[in-house]
Each structure stands twice: as structure tokens, then as C-alpha cells.
Amino acid sequence: MVKMTAIISTNVFVWVNVLWLDYTIFTPLMNSTFVIIIVPNVIFSWFLIQYTLMMISMETKFRAINRGIMRLSKHSGTFIELDRSGRMKDLQRMLNVHGILHDICCDIVDWYSFPVLLVITVSCGAIVATSYYLIVPFMVHVAEIPVLRIIDKLAYLVMQIYPIVTLTISITKLRREVKFASTAVQKLVAESFPNRHLQSQLEVFVLKHLHERLKFTCCGVFSLDCKLLHSIANMTVTYLVIIIQLHDNNKMP
């Protein structure tokens, strides 16, 4: 809950600064820029934040299940004693809940897949454009560098990058939690179980997670994890170099 509140508060803070700077610098053009630039960015930004909050919620649930499985796996005594104590039923319930959460995650990923693909594609273009306009004042010889406009572009850049960063980090953590449960259950499978039915359930659980890995992608085009940030950074630098070279060529007589 604290993490969600922090993410929402940070995004609100960034947007307040963007709106204030736009109103201060571009007051005559505020009406047109509000419709053309600000409204779409608001929709894109909060859409990704919504997806992030859902991933954080799922991560919290998976972490609780994983802790329960680890507590049972570290239970003192043999598995025969564990079976007699009735804790095996708790383990079965945890595995069932884990399977339900896995299916819910798959449905969420499928629903968000195409919209997120469009949003991130548009956002990548916006990041390149904003980065270019941010460095233009330093490429052109001017008497006075427009400090407020540079701060405005920095605010826009943060506004465009922040939702993507929070989304990729939350998904990376969620993937780690999902994988952690499979690893813990694999250790249990290696033990000798008095309950053959439960042992077969554990084996099915492991096989399911080996062959049906949860994939957080945008229609299979790219993965939504921290590697995406590296790809966006490389793309931005590459396009900036190309644009700067074109800019320099146009200045040549």
C-alpha cells in the first residue's frame, strides 16, 4: 500500500510541475497544447501507472504465498510429522491459490498487451523528441539559454519515462516472485512424501511452471522488464545522434 501511494504521489507531483511550467512559459498556447499534448500524455501516463499498481498488487499476493510455502518447507521434523499435523492441507491450498493467481496474471497481461504496445511505442517517439528539444539550446549559439524551457523539457522527459520505469521494475519483481515459488516447490518434490497424491500435485505444479512460463510481453514484440529500459536508452541515443548529424549537415553551406 505504501509503495502504491508513493508511485501515485510521485506521478501527481511530476504532473503538477509539468502543468505549472507549461502555464508559466506557454500561456498564450496553453489551450492548444493542453488538447494536443497534455491530454494524451495524461491518459498514457496513468494507464501505465494503473498497470503498474496491478502488478504490484499481484507481486504482494505472490510474495505472501511464497512465504507460506517456505515456512512449510522449513517446518521442523519430517514430512510424515508435517502430514500428521495437517499442514499438508495448507500447502495444497497455497498451491491452488498460486495457480489461481497465475491464471489471473495471464489474463491481465493478455488484456493490457496491445494497449501497452501502442502506449510505449508512442512514448518512445515522444522521449526522442523531448530529448532533442532539450539539447537544442546547447547546440545553437544563443545569447541566453532559456532555463525555464530546459526545466520544462526535463519535466516532460521525467513524465514520459517515469511510468515506464515503474512498470518495468514492478514486472521484474513479479517475475522473480513467480519463479521463486517454482524453485521452492522443486525442493519439496525432491523429498520423500508419505502423501503420494500431494507429491503428484507438486510435480504437476513444477511441470506447469516449466512449460507455461508467465511472459510479460507486448503482443510478443518486446518483454516488459528492465531490459526494455536499456533498449529505450539505446534507441534514444541512436536517434539523437542521427538527428544531430542531420542538423549539422543542414547548417553546412
Residue pairs with C-beta under 8 A, 6 or more apart in sequence:
3 56
4 53
4 56
4 57
7 49
7 52
7 53
7 56
7 166
8 49
8 53
10 162
11 45
11 46
11 49
11 162
11 163
14 155
14 158
14 159
14 162
15 42
15 45
15 159
17 155
18 38
18 152
18 155
18 156
18 159
19 38
21 148
21 151
21 152
21 155
22 30
22 33
22 34
22 38
22 152
23 30
24 148
25 148
25 149
25 152
26 33
40 122
41 126
41 159
41 160
44 119
44 122
44 123
44 163
45 159
45 160
45 162
45 163
46 163
47 115
47 116
47 119
48 116
48 119
48 120
48 163
48 164
48 166
48 167
49 163
49 166
49 167
51 112
51 116
51 167
52 163
52 166
52 167
52 170
54 108
55 108
55 167
55 170
55 171
55 174
56 170
56 174
58 101
58 104
58 105
58 108
58 174
59 170
59 173
59 174
59 177
61 101
62 98
62 101
62 174
62 177
62 178
62 181
63 177
65 94
65 97
65 98
65 101
65 181
66 177
66 180
66 181
66 184
68 90
68 94
69 91
69 94
69 95
69 98
69 181
69 184
69 185
69 188
70 184
72 82
72 87
72 90
72 91
72 94
73 184
73 187
73 188
75 82
75 87
79 191
79 192
79 193
79 194
80 194
82 88
83 193
83 194
83 195
88 195
88 198
91 188
91 198
92 198
92 201
95 185
95 201
95 202
95 205
98 181
98 205
99 205
99 208
102 178
102 209
102 214
105 174
105 178
105 214
106 214
109 214
109 215
109 216
109 217
113 217
113 218
113 219
114 218
114 219
116 218
116 224
117 218
117 219
117 221
120 164
120 218
120 228
123 160
123 163
123 164
124 232
124 235
124 236
126 160
127 157
127 160
127 161
127 232
127 236
128 235
128 236
128 239
128 240
128 243
130 153
130 156
130 157
130 160
131 157
131 236
131 240
132 240
132 243
133 153
134 150
134 153
134 154
134 157
135 240
135 244
137 145
137 146
137 149
137 150
138 145
139 244
139 247
164 228
164 229
164 232
165 229
167 224
168 224
168 225
168 226
168 228
168 229
169 226
171 216
171 224
171 225
172 225
172 226
174 216
175 214
175 216
175 225
178 209
178 214
179 209
181 209
182 205
182 206
182 209
182 210
185 202
185 205
185 206
186 206
188 202
189 199
189 202
189 203
189 206
193 199
193 202
215 223
216 223
216 224
216 225
217 223
217 224
218 224
222 228
222 231
